[in-house]
Amino acid sequence: MTDLFKPNRRHLLTLAAGAAAAPFAPAILRAQEASGRVVMSTWGGDYAKLLTQNIEDPLLKPKGLEVVQDAGTEPTRVAKSIAQRRLPRGSVDVICVQAPAAYDLEDAGMLEPLDEGKVPNLKYVQPTFATPYSIPHIYSPQVIAYSPERVKTPPKSYTEMEAYGGKVGILDNSYIWVAMAAALKQQGDPGKIAEVKASMEKLVKAGAKIYTSTEAFAPGIKSGEIDVGLVWHARVLFWNKGGVEMTSSFPAEGCMTYVSSMCVLKNAPNKAAAFAYINAALDPRAQRGFADSMGYQPTITNAALEGEVAKRLAMPEGTKLLPAPYPQLSAVRDDMNDWWRRTLERR
């Protein structure tokens, strides 16, 4: 695997422009001291259900921790956290976001620093994924998913997928990943997403289907509304288990690596419980559970997969996994978000 970018401290990004982070006393609480309630800001759907199945019920409830899920789209949940950033105590303890958004929140000074004293299982995180402000919960390569029934010659690049026009599916909440794939193929640099606006506008105008939830992608393939689309390989495996006929094609130019992160907000009302939650997310039982049930790869060194699960999640030899270029994304994110909304409104 190609080493992923390891972020350092950066300039405040525009999502929090003008917002001075309120001072907070350093946390001295540890995961082992957890009690009470922990509020988890997360996506809904399958992911939320599997948090309950693999982390909350087996690992936290026996310790007396009550978990409350605050489910919603990532932009809505991030906006809520930003709105509460000056409060001494916010309403959320742990927030689940894609890794680029975690980078943004750290840039805005909103995240609690993490270490092995607070989160003991951090010592097992693969160095490739380690950051001082979040835990990498799970990861998966972005692939071209397609219907093997209707697509006889699998697309091997973004350009070949793009040729399917109105039979392409795009996840609205992950459009930035589609832009990175386009930039990787067309510009040779996944960070040059502003340069592929015209290409993506052409795809939208050709009738590409935009799905507001990840869960809607599989029915689109199954019904024949779409034939291809970019999505995480884990999702293809997960939907296969659910009976949807779908196959992954790994782009020859390389696969962008999706990482789902968990972060503790600086004004979390129960930091000890928050540390306990993310520590449990790095437990080998939880990591293997997500691998088996949802197809995501573990991010820790002590959760090697075996047997049928290892075989099912194995990637083709020579697969190139590429990191999301966090600094470049942050620099243009607001402009890209505005452009994407306008593009969809003009359809």
N, C-alpha and C positions, 0 to 999 in steps of 0.2 A: 504493500500500500504506500502511496505517496504520503510523506509527512504532511499533516495538516498545519495550517498557519496557527501560530501561538500568539495571541494578541498581547500587546502591552498597553500602558496607559495612553489615552488619546484625547483629542479635543472634544468638548461637549458637542453632541450632534444636535441637529436642528429640532428634533422632536421635543427636546427639553430646553430650547433656546430661551435664555432669559430666566431660567429657573435655577436659582441657587439652591443646592442641596442643603437641607437643614442639618445642623450638627446632631450627632447621636453619640451617646456614651458607648464605649466599646463593649461588645457582648462578651460575657465571661461564662455564659451558659453552655452546656454540652449536651449532646444527644442523649447521654445516659441519664440526664436529670429531667427528662421530659415527662410531662403530665398534662392533663386537661385536653383542650380542643385545639386542633390545627386546621386552618382554613387553606385549602388547596385550590388555587386558580388554574383551571385546566380547560382543554377542549372537551367537548361532550362526546357522545357517540361511543365507538368501540374503544378508543383509548381510555376514556373515563371508566368504562366498565372493567377494563383490564387492570387499571390502577387498583380498583377495589379487589379484584380477584387475586392479583399477584403480590400486592404490597399491603393494602390497608387491612383486609380481613385476616390474612395469615400472620402478618408480622407486627402490626401496630395495635390492633384491637386486643390481643392477648396481654399487651402491656398497659392496657387501660386508656389508650389514647383514642379520643373521638375525632373522626375525620369528617369535615364538611367540605364537599366539592362545590366550588363556585364556577360553574361551567359557562363558556361563551366563546366567541371568536377571539382570536389572538389580538387583533387591533382594538376591540372593545375592552378587553381585559387590561391591556397595556395602558390604554387611555385612562382607565379607572385608577390604576396605580399611580400614574403621573398626576392625576387630579388630587390624590391623597398624599403626595410626596412630602408636603410640609407639615403634615399632622404628626404629632409625637407617636401616635399609634394608628396604623392603618387598619383595614379590615381583612387583609390577606397576609398569610404567613409565607407560603411557597407559591411561586408562579412558574407555570410550565410554558415555555416559549421555544420557538425555533432558535438555533444557535446564533444567527445574525441578530435577532431581537435581544438576546441576552447580552450580546456585545453592546448594543445600543443602550440598554438599561444601565450597564456598568459605566458607559461613557457619560451618562447623565448623573452619575454618582448615587444611584438608587439601590445598589446591591450590597449586601453584607459580605465582607471578605470571608473566605472559607479556608480552613486548614484541618489537619488530621486530628487536632485536639477537639475541635467541634464536630467533625465528621470523620470518624476513624476509618471508614471504608475508602476514603480518598486515596489511601496508600496503594490501593489496588487498581486505580484508574490507569488505563493505558496512556503513556506519556503523550501520544499523538493527540489525545482529546482533552488533556488537562488544561484548566484555566483556574485562576485564583478567585473567581467570582461566581462560578456555576458548576453543577455537576453534569456530565454528559450522560443522560439516562440511557438512550438507545441510539443506534445509527443504522442507516441503510443507504445503498447507492440509488441514485435516481436513474431509472431505466425507461425505455420506450415499451410501454405495455401495449399488447395488441391481441386481437381476436384471431386465434389460429384457424378458426373455421372460415373467416372471410379474408384474412391476409395470408396469402400463400408464400410471399417473399418478404420476410421480416425486414423492416427498415433498420439499417445499421448506422444511421446518423440522424442528427436533427434535420438536415436538409431533406433526407428521404421521408422522414415523418411528416414534415411540413407539406409535402406534396399531396397528402390526403385531404387537405383543405377542410371542407365542412364535416369531415368524419374524424376530426381531431378533437379530443377533449382536453380542456384546460381547467385546473383547479384554481379558482379565483384567489383563495387565500395563499396560494403558493405560486402566483404568476411570476414572482421574482426569480424562482428557480427555473422556470421556462426561459426567462430572459437570459439567465446565466448559461443555460445550455445552448441557446442561440448564439450568444457572444463567444462561447468557447469554440463553436464550429465556424462561425463567420469572421470573428475577429482574432481568434487564437488566444483570447484572454477572457475568462468568465466575468471579470470585473467591468468590462466595457459594455455594460447593459444599456446605457443611454444610446449607444451607437446602433442598437438593433430595434429601436422603436418602430421604424418603418416596416421591418420584416414582421414584427408581431402584429402591427396594425393590418397588414395584408392578410395574415392568418385569420384574424378576427373578422375582417370583411368577407373572407371566403366562407364564413359560416361556422367556424370552429365553435363548439359548444362550451359554454362557461358554466362550471358547477360551483355553487356556493358552499358545498360541503364535500369533504373527501369521500364520505360514504356514498354520494350520488354517482361517483365515477363507475363503480362496478355495474349498477343497473344499466348505465349507458352502454357499456360494452355488451352486456347480456342481451339487451333489447335490440341491438344493432343501430342505435342512435349514433354511436361513434365506433370506430374500428381501432384507433390508436390514441396514445396520449402519454405524456410524461408523468410518472408517478414513482413512488419509492418501491423498490423490489420487494420489501417486506409486505407491502399492501397487496401485491400480486399473489404472493404466497398465501396471505391471509384469505383473500377472496377465493383462491383455488380451494382452500379447505372448506369454504362455504358453498362450493359447487359451481362457481362461476368459471367458465373456461376462458383462461387468459394466460398469456406467456410473456416473459420478459426478454427484450433484446437490449444488450449492453452496448451503448454507442461506441463506435471505434475511436472517436476522439477523446473518450473518457467519460466517467460518470461523476457528476457532482455528488458530494457526500452529505446527505441529510443527517443532522444531529438534533435530537430533541433534548433540550436542556431544562434543568430545574434550578431555580434561584431563590434565595431567601432575601426578602426585602428588608432594607435597613430599619423600617418602622413596623416590622412584623410584631403583632401583639404577643406571640408566644414563640420566641426564637428557639428555645430548647426543643419544643415539639417540632418546629420546622427542621432543625438539624436532625432530629430522629427520623423524620419522614425521608429526607434525601439520603440519609445513611441507609435506611431500609431499601431505598430504590437501587442502591449499589450492592445489596446483598446478593450473593450468587443464586439463591433460590428465586428471587424476583427477576433477575436478569435472564435466567434460564426459562422462567415462566413466560416472559415476553417473547423470547426466541421461539418457544414451542407454540404459543397461542397466537402470536401476531407476526412472526417472521423477522423481527428485528435482531440485529447482531448485538451481543454484549459489548460493553465498553470497558470491562474490567478484565484483569489478567487471571483471575481465579474462578472463572465461570466457563471453562472450556465445554464446548458442546460435543455430545457423543451420539452414536447410533443414528436413528432415523432423522432426528432433528439436525444433526451435523450434515448429513447427506442432503437434506432438503434445502438448507440454507447455504450450501457451498456455492461459491461464485465461479464462473468460468476462469480457467487459467489465463493469466495475463490481463485480467480486469484492472483498469486504471481508475483509482478512486482519487478525486480531486477535492481540495478544500474550497469552501465558499470564501471569497476574498472580503472579509468583514470590513476593513477600512474603506475600500472602494464602494461597497454597498451603502455604508453609512453616509458617505459624501453625497450620494445622489438619491437616497431613499425617498425623501419628501417629494422631490420633483417627479420621480418615477411613480409614486402613489397617485399624485394628482393627474399625471398623464394617463395612467391606467384607468382611473375612474372616468375621465373624459372620453377615452377610447370606447369604453363599454357603453357610455351614454349615447354615443354617436352611431351605434350599431343600427 
